[in-house]
Amino acid sequence: MIDTLQTVGTFNPIFGYIKVNDAIGEITNLTQSTLQPIIYGILVLLAFTIAFIAIALVVTSQNRYAQQ
């Protein structure tokens, strides 16, 4: 059951936030190889943000259309 929860949890944006936060905490020197996972994680979080905004816009649009 724990493995299943971890697999499902990887699709959660909070998991990505924690992963990026931990990676930032472990940085001892700034190089391309240490920044690459952080940049990737931030891009994934931005993608989740854009997806949630798009979903909210669609729902809002549908609600406005249904009220007319």
ABEGO torsion letter per residue (X at the ends): XAAAAAAAAAABAAAAAAAAAAAAAABABBBAAAAAAAAAAAAAAAAAAAAAAAAAAAAAAAAAAAAX
